[in-house]
Amino acid sequence: MKAGTVRVAGVDATHGGWVAVILEDGRFAGDAHLRPIDGDFGELADCSVIAIDIPIGYGPRLADAAARTFLRGAPSTVFTTPTRKQLEAPFGPGLGVSAQAHALGPRIIHVTSLAVTDKRFYETHPEVSFETMNGGARLGFRKKSFGGMEERRALLAAAGIDLSGLGDSRAVPVDDVLDAAACAWTASRIAAGAALSLPSPPEQREGRAVAIWY
Protein backbone atom coordinates (compact mmCIF):
# COMPACT_ATOMS: atom_id res chain seq x y z
CA MET A 1 0.00 0.00 0.00
CA LYS A 2 1.40 3.38 -1.02
CA ALA A 3 2.01 6.07 1.58
CA GLY A 4 -1.05 8.29 1.91
CA THR A 5 -3.43 5.65 0.53
CA VAL A 6 -6.70 5.36 2.44
CA ARG A 7 -7.61 1.70 2.87
CA VAL A 8 -11.04 0.81 4.28
CA ALA A 9 -13.33 -2.21 4.40
CA GLY A 10 -17.02 -2.94 4.22
CA VAL A 11 -18.28 -6.11 5.89
CA ASP A 12 -21.52 -8.08 5.64
CA ALA A 13 -22.64 -11.27 7.34
CA THR A 14 -22.66 -14.44 5.27
CA HIS A 15 -23.04 -18.13 6.05
CA GLY A 16 -20.50 -19.21 8.64
CA GLY A 17 -18.67 -15.89 8.75
CA TRP A 18 -18.35 -12.54 7.00
CA VAL A 19 -17.54 -11.18 3.57
CA ALA A 20 -15.35 -8.08 3.25
CA VAL A 21 -14.78 -5.74 0.31
CA ILE A 22 -11.66 -3.59 0.62
CA LEU A 23 -11.19 -0.23 -1.07
CA GLU A 24 -8.13 1.94 -1.51
CA ASP A 25 -8.94 5.58 -2.20
CA GLY A 26 -12.47 4.53 -3.10
CA ARG A 27 -11.49 1.85 -5.62
CA PHE A 28 -11.72 -1.93 -5.28
CA ALA A 29 -8.51 -3.34 -3.82
CA GLY A 30 -9.49 -6.81 -2.64
CA ASP A 31 -11.97 -8.99 -0.84
CA ALA A 32 -11.99 -11.65 1.86
CA HIS A 33 -14.24 -14.40 3.14
CA LEU A 34 -13.67 -14.25 6.90
CA ARG A 35 -14.33 -17.19 9.21
CA PRO A 36 -15.51 -17.90 11.85
CA ILE A 37 -18.27 -15.57 13.04
CA ASP A 38 -16.34 -14.68 16.19
CA GLY A 39 -12.99 -14.03 14.51
CA ASP A 40 -10.85 -11.00 15.26
CA PHE A 41 -11.00 -9.48 11.75
CA GLY A 42 -7.21 -9.66 11.66
CA GLU A 43 -7.31 -9.79 7.86
CA LEU A 44 -8.43 -6.15 7.96
CA ALA A 45 -5.65 -4.95 10.27
CA ASP A 46 -4.42 -2.40 7.73
CA CYS A 47 -7.85 -0.80 7.20
CA SER A 48 -8.48 2.54 8.88
CA VAL A 49 -12.27 2.13 8.89
CA ILE A 50 -14.42 -1.00 9.03
CA ALA A 51 -18.08 -0.32 8.19
CA ILE A 52 -20.19 -3.34 9.06
CA ASP A 53 -23.81 -4.31 8.51
CA ILE A 54 -24.62 -5.46 12.04
CA PRO A 55 -26.01 -3.53 15.01
CA ILE A 56 -23.31 -2.18 17.30
CA GLY A 57 -25.05 -1.82 20.63
CA TYR A 58 -28.28 -3.15 22.05
CA GLY A 59 -31.86 -1.98 21.79
CA PRO A 60 -33.93 0.01 22.10
CA ARG A 61 -32.08 2.42 19.80
CA LEU A 62 -33.01 5.60 17.97
CA ALA A 63 -30.96 4.44 14.97
CA ASP A 64 -33.42 1.69 14.01
CA ALA A 65 -36.42 4.01 13.89
CA ALA A 66 -34.43 6.65 12.00
CA ALA A 67 -33.34 4.12 9.36
CA ARG A 68 -36.92 2.88 8.88
CA THR A 69 -38.06 6.47 8.32
CA PHE A 70 -35.21 7.06 5.86
CA LEU A 71 -36.07 3.99 3.78
CA ARG A 72 -39.77 4.85 3.69
CA GLY A 73 -41.06 2.25 1.19
CA ALA A 74 -38.83 -0.55 2.51
CA PRO A 75 -38.83 -0.21 6.32
CA SER A 76 -38.99 -4.00 6.76
CA THR A 77 -35.30 -4.20 5.84
CA VAL A 78 -34.50 -2.66 9.25
CA PHE A 79 -35.25 -4.85 12.25
CA THR A 80 -35.52 -3.61 15.81
CA THR A 81 -32.32 -4.42 17.69
CA PRO A 82 -33.09 -6.59 20.72
CA THR A 83 -31.80 -5.97 24.21
CA ARG A 84 -28.80 -7.99 25.32
CA LYS A 85 -31.06 -9.92 27.71
CA GLN A 86 -33.29 -10.97 24.80
CA LEU A 87 -30.30 -12.05 22.70
CA GLU A 88 -28.84 -14.15 25.48
CA ALA A 89 -32.14 -15.90 26.31
CA PRO A 90 -33.24 -19.05 24.44
CA PHE A 91 -35.52 -18.21 21.54
CA GLY A 92 -39.19 -18.97 22.02
CA PRO A 93 -42.72 -17.56 22.24
CA GLY A 94 -43.07 -14.47 24.38
CA LEU A 95 -39.45 -13.36 24.06
CA GLY A 96 -40.55 -10.33 22.06
CA VAL A 97 -37.97 -10.64 19.31
CA SER A 98 -38.05 -12.07 15.79
CA ALA A 99 -36.24 -15.29 14.94
CA GLN A 100 -34.07 -13.39 12.42
CA ALA A 101 -32.95 -10.83 14.97
CA HIS A 102 -32.32 -13.46 17.64
CA ALA A 103 -30.23 -15.57 15.25
CA LEU A 104 -27.91 -12.59 14.78
CA GLY A 105 -27.33 -12.43 18.53
CA PRO A 106 -23.82 -13.97 18.54
CA ARG A 107 -22.71 -11.57 15.79
CA ILE A 108 -24.21 -8.51 17.53
CA ILE A 109 -22.64 -9.42 20.87
CA HIS A 110 -19.25 -10.16 19.29
CA VAL A 111 -18.97 -7.01 17.18
CA THR A 112 -20.36 -4.78 19.93
CA SER A 113 -17.66 -6.11 22.22
CA LEU A 114 -14.91 -5.55 19.62
CA ALA A 115 -16.09 -2.01 18.97
CA VAL A 116 -15.58 -1.02 22.60
CA THR A 117 -11.81 -0.97 22.08
CA ASP A 118 -11.49 -0.93 18.27
CA LYS A 119 -12.75 2.45 17.17
CA ARG A 120 -12.47 1.53 13.46
CA PHE A 121 -15.85 -0.22 13.61
CA TYR A 122 -18.88 1.73 12.40
CA GLU A 123 -22.37 0.38 11.86
CA THR A 124 -23.95 0.86 8.47
CA HIS A 125 -26.95 -0.43 6.50
CA PRO A 126 -26.49 -1.34 2.82
CA GLU A 127 -29.97 -0.31 1.71
CA VAL A 128 -29.50 3.14 3.22
CA SER A 129 -26.17 3.41 1.40
CA PHE A 130 -27.60 2.21 -1.92
CA GLU A 131 -30.49 4.64 -1.72
CA THR A 132 -28.03 7.45 -1.06
CA MET A 133 -25.97 6.37 -4.11
CA ASN A 134 -29.26 6.48 -6.05
CA GLY A 135 -29.75 10.16 -5.31
CA GLY A 136 -32.13 9.48 -2.45
CA ALA A 137 -34.61 7.62 -4.68
CA ARG A 138 -36.00 4.24 -3.75
CA LEU A 139 -34.51 1.32 -5.69
CA GLY A 140 -36.76 -0.49 -8.12
CA PHE A 141 -36.07 -4.11 -7.19
CA ARG A 142 -35.53 -6.16 -4.06
CA LYS A 143 -31.89 -7.04 -3.50
CA LYS A 144 -32.29 -10.81 -3.95
CA SER A 145 -33.87 -10.41 -7.38
CA PHE A 146 -31.90 -10.39 -10.64
CA GLY A 147 -33.03 -6.83 -11.26
CA GLY A 148 -31.91 -5.88 -7.77
CA MET A 149 -28.48 -7.36 -8.39
CA GLU A 150 -28.11 -5.45 -11.66
CA GLU A 151 -29.36 -2.21 -10.14
CA ARG A 152 -27.03 -2.33 -7.13
CA ARG A 153 -23.99 -3.39 -9.14
CA ALA A 154 -24.59 -0.49 -11.53
CA LEU A 155 -24.76 1.95 -8.62
CA LEU A 156 -21.47 0.61 -7.26
CA ALA A 157 -19.84 0.86 -10.68
CA ALA A 158 -21.02 4.47 -11.03
CA ALA A 159 -19.38 5.14 -7.65
CA GLY A 160 -16.10 3.71 -8.98
CA ILE A 161 -16.35 0.30 -7.32
CA ASP A 162 -15.69 -2.41 -9.92
CA LEU A 163 -16.18 -5.91 -8.49
CA SER A 164 -14.90 -7.82 -11.52
CA GLY A 165 -11.68 -8.65 -9.69
CA LEU A 166 -13.30 -10.59 -6.84
CA GLY A 167 -11.26 -13.47 -5.47
CA ASP A 168 -12.14 -15.30 -2.23
CA SER A 169 -15.71 -14.02 -2.28
CA ARG A 170 -16.79 -15.47 -5.61
CA ALA A 171 -18.56 -18.37 -3.88
CA VAL A 172 -20.43 -16.06 -1.46
CA PRO A 173 -24.08 -15.19 -2.26
CA VAL A 174 -24.12 -12.21 -4.59
CA ASP A 175 -26.37 -10.06 -2.38
CA ASP A 176 -23.92 -10.44 0.53
CA VAL A 177 -21.00 -9.31 -1.67
CA LEU A 178 -22.96 -6.32 -2.98
CA ASP A 179 -23.97 -5.38 0.56
CA ALA A 180 -20.34 -5.57 1.69
CA ALA A 181 -19.37 -3.30 -1.21
CA ALA A 182 -22.04 -0.79 -0.19
CA CYS A 183 -20.64 -0.88 3.33
CA ALA A 184 -17.17 -0.22 1.88
CA TRP A 185 -18.54 2.80 0.01
CA THR A 186 -19.79 4.13 3.34
CA ALA A 187 -16.43 3.34 4.97
CA SER A 188 -14.73 5.59 2.40
CA ARG A 189 -17.17 8.38 3.23
CA ILE A 190 -16.45 7.94 6.93
CA ALA A 191 -12.70 8.08 6.32
CA ALA A 192 -13.16 11.27 4.30
CA GLY A 193 -15.34 12.89 6.95
CA ALA A 194 -18.27 13.01 4.52
CA ALA A 195 -20.59 10.39 6.06
CA LEU A 196 -23.95 11.20 7.62
CA SER A 197 -25.67 9.40 10.46
CA LEU A 198 -29.07 8.13 11.50
CA PRO A 199 -30.02 9.70 13.84
CA SER A 200 -28.17 12.99 13.44
CA PRO A 201 -26.47 13.71 15.72
CA PRO A 202 -25.81 10.12 16.89
CA GLU A 203 -27.39 8.89 20.10
CA GLN A 204 -24.90 8.86 22.98
CA ARG A 205 -24.93 5.61 24.95
CA GLU A 206 -22.32 4.87 27.64
CA GLY A 207 -19.82 7.23 26.07
CA ARG A 208 -20.25 5.87 22.55
CA ALA A 209 -22.00 7.35 19.53
CA VAL A 210 -24.71 4.89 18.41
CA ALA A 211 -25.86 5.42 14.84
CA ILE A 212 -26.19 3.93 11.38
CA TRP A 213 -23.72 5.67 9.07
CA TYR A 214 -24.12 6.25 5.34
C-alpha positions as CSV (number, residue, x, y, z in Angstrom):
1,M,0.0,0.0,0.0
2,K,1.4,3.4,-1.0
3,A,2.0,6.1,1.6
4,G,-1.0,8.3,1.9
5,T,-3.4,5.7,0.5
6,V,-6.7,5.4,2.4
7,R,-7.6,1.7,2.9
8,V,-11.0,0.8,4.3
9,A,-13.3,-2.2,4.4
10,G,-17.0,-2.9,4.2
11,V,-18.3,-6.1,5.9
12,D,-21.5,-8.1,5.6
13,A,-22.6,-11.3,7.3
14,T,-22.7,-14.4,5.3
15,H,-23.0,-18.1,6.0
16,G,-20.5,-19.2,8.6
17,G,-18.7,-15.9,8.7
18,W,-18.4,-12.5,7.0
19,V,-17.5,-11.2,3.6
20,A,-15.4,-8.1,3.2
21,V,-14.8,-5.7,0.3
22,I,-11.7,-3.6,0.6
23,L,-11.2,-0.2,-1.1
24,E,-8.1,1.9,-1.5
25,D,-8.9,5.6,-2.2
26,G,-12.5,4.5,-3.1
27,R,-11.5,1.9,-5.6
28,F,-11.7,-1.9,-5.3
29,A,-8.5,-3.3,-3.8
30,G,-9.5,-6.8,-2.6
31,D,-12.0,-9.0,-0.8
32,A,-12.0,-11.6,1.9
33,H,-14.2,-14.4,3.1
34,L,-13.7,-14.3,6.9
35,R,-14.3,-17.2,9.2
36,P,-15.5,-17.9,11.9
37,I,-18.3,-15.6,13.0
38,D,-16.3,-14.7,16.2
39,G,-13.0,-14.0,14.5
40,D,-10.9,-11.0,15.3
41,F,-11.0,-9.5,11.7
42,G,-7.2,-9.7,11.7
43,E,-7.3,-9.8,7.9
44,L,-8.4,-6.1,8.0
45,A,-5.6,-5.0,10.3
46,D,-4.4,-2.4,7.7
47,C,-7.9,-0.8,7.2
48,S,-8.5,2.5,8.9
49,V,-12.3,2.1,8.9
50,I,-14.4,-1.0,9.0
51,A,-18.1,-0.3,8.2
52,I,-20.2,-3.3,9.1
53,D,-23.8,-4.3,8.5
54,I,-24.6,-5.5,12.0
55,P,-26.0,-3.5,15.0
56,I,-23.3,-2.2,17.3
57,G,-25.0,-1.8,20.6
58,Y,-28.3,-3.2,22.0
59,G,-31.9,-2.0,21.8
60,P,-33.9,0.0,22.1
61,R,-32.1,2.4,19.8
62,L,-33.0,5.6,18.0
63,A,-31.0,4.4,15.0
64,D,-33.4,1.7,14.0
65,A,-36.4,4.0,13.9
66,A,-34.4,6.6,12.0
67,A,-33.3,4.1,9.4
68,R,-36.9,2.9,8.9
69,T,-38.1,6.5,8.3
70,F,-35.2,7.1,5.9
71,L,-36.1,4.0,3.8
72,R,-39.8,4.8,3.7
73,G,-41.1,2.3,1.2
74,A,-38.8,-0.5,2.5
75,P,-38.8,-0.2,6.3
76,S,-39.0,-4.0,6.8
77,T,-35.3,-4.2,5.8
78,V,-34.5,-2.7,9.2
79,F,-35.2,-4.9,12.3
80,T,-35.5,-3.6,15.8
81,T,-32.3,-4.4,17.7
82,P,-33.1,-6.6,20.7
83,T,-31.8,-6.0,24.2
84,R,-28.8,-8.0,25.3
85,K,-31.1,-9.9,27.7
86,Q,-33.3,-11.0,24.8
87,L,-30.3,-12.0,22.7
88,E,-28.8,-14.2,25.5
89,A,-32.1,-15.9,26.3
90,P,-33.2,-19.1,24.4
91,F,-35.5,-18.2,21.5
92,G,-39.2,-19.0,22.0
93,P,-42.7,-17.6,22.2
94,G,-43.1,-14.5,24.4
95,L,-39.4,-13.4,24.1
96,G,-40.6,-10.3,22.1
97,V,-38.0,-10.6,19.3
98,S,-38.0,-12.1,15.8
99,A,-36.2,-15.3,14.9
100,Q,-34.1,-13.4,12.4
101,A,-32.9,-10.8,15.0
102,H,-32.3,-13.5,17.6
103,A,-30.2,-15.6,15.2
104,L,-27.9,-12.6,14.8
105,G,-27.3,-12.4,18.5
106,P,-23.8,-14.0,18.5
107,R,-22.7,-11.6,15.8
108,I,-24.2,-8.5,17.5
109,I,-22.6,-9.4,20.9
110,H,-19.3,-10.2,19.3
111,V,-19.0,-7.0,17.2
112,T,-20.4,-4.8,19.9
113,S,-17.7,-6.1,22.2
114,L,-14.9,-5.6,19.6
115,A,-16.1,-2.0,19.0
116,V,-15.6,-1.0,22.6
117,T,-11.8,-1.0,22.1
118,D,-11.5,-0.9,18.3
119,K,-12.8,2.5,17.2
120,R,-12.5,1.5,13.5
121,F,-15.8,-0.2,13.6
122,Y,-18.9,1.7,12.4
123,E,-22.4,0.4,11.9
124,T,-23.9,0.9,8.5
125,H,-27.0,-0.4,6.5
126,P,-26.5,-1.3,2.8
127,E,-30.0,-0.3,1.7
128,V,-29.5,3.1,3.2
129,S,-26.2,3.4,1.4
130,F,-27.6,2.2,-1.9
131,E,-30.5,4.6,-1.7
132,T,-28.0,7.4,-1.1
133,M,-26.0,6.4,-4.1
134,N,-29.3,6.5,-6.0
135,G,-29.7,10.2,-5.3
136,G,-32.1,9.5,-2.5
137,A,-34.6,7.6,-4.7
138,R,-36.0,4.2,-3.7
139,L,-34.5,1.3,-5.7
140,G,-36.8,-0.5,-8.1
141,F,-36.1,-4.1,-7.2
142,R,-35.5,-6.2,-4.1
143,K,-31.9,-7.0,-3.5
144,K,-32.3,-10.8,-3.9
145,S,-33.9,-10.4,-7.4
146,F,-31.9,-10.4,-10.6
147,G,-33.0,-6.8,-11.3
148,G,-31.9,-5.9,-7.8
149,M,-28.5,-7.4,-8.4
150,E,-28.1,-5.4,-11.7
151,E,-29.4,-2.2,-10.1
152,R,-27.0,-2.3,-7.1
153,R,-24.0,-3.4,-9.1
154,A,-24.6,-0.5,-11.5
155,L,-24.8,2.0,-8.6
156,L,-21.5,0.6,-7.3
157,A,-19.8,0.9,-10.7
158,A,-21.0,4.5,-11.0
159,A,-19.4,5.1,-7.6
160,G,-16.1,3.7,-9.0
161,I,-16.3,0.3,-7.3
162,D,-15.7,-2.4,-9.9
163,L,-16.2,-5.9,-8.5
164,S,-14.9,-7.8,-11.5
165,G,-11.7,-8.7,-9.7
166,L,-13.3,-10.6,-6.8
167,G,-11.3,-13.5,-5.5
168,D,-12.1,-15.3,-2.2
169,S,-15.7,-14.0,-2.3
170,R,-16.8,-15.5,-5.6
171,A,-18.6,-18.4,-3.9
172,V,-20.4,-16.1,-1.5
173,P,-24.1,-15.2,-2.3
174,V,-24.1,-12.2,-4.6
175,D,-26.4,-10.1,-2.4
176,D,-23.9,-10.4,0.5
177,V,-21.0,-9.3,-1.7
178,L,-23.0,-6.3,-3.0
179,D,-24.0,-5.4,0.6
180,A,-20.3,-5.6,1.7
181,A,-19.4,-3.3,-1.2
182,A,-22.0,-0.8,-0.2
183,C,-20.6,-0.9,3.3
184,A,-17.2,-0.2,1.9
185,W,-18.5,2.8,0.0
186,T,-19.8,4.1,3.3
187,A,-16.4,3.3,5.0
188,S,-14.7,5.6,2.4
189,R,-17.2,8.4,3.2
190,I,-16.4,7.9,6.9
191,A,-12.7,8.1,6.3
192,A,-13.2,11.3,4.3
193,G,-15.3,12.9,7.0
194,A,-18.3,13.0,4.5
195,A,-20.6,10.4,6.1
196,L,-23.9,11.2,7.6
197,S,-25.7,9.4,10.5
198,L,-29.1,8.1,11.5
199,P,-30.0,9.7,13.8
200,S,-28.2,13.0,13.4
201,P,-26.5,13.7,15.7
202,P,-25.8,10.1,16.9
203,E,-27.4,8.9,20.1
204,Q,-24.9,8.9,23.0
205,R,-24.9,5.6,25.0
206,E,-22.3,4.9,27.6
207,G,-19.8,7.2,26.1
208,R,-20.2,5.9,22.5
209,A,-22.0,7.4,19.5
210,V,-24.7,4.9,18.4
211,A,-25.9,5.4,14.8
212,I,-26.2,3.9,11.4
213,W,-23.7,5.7,9.1
214,Y,-24.1,6.3,5.3
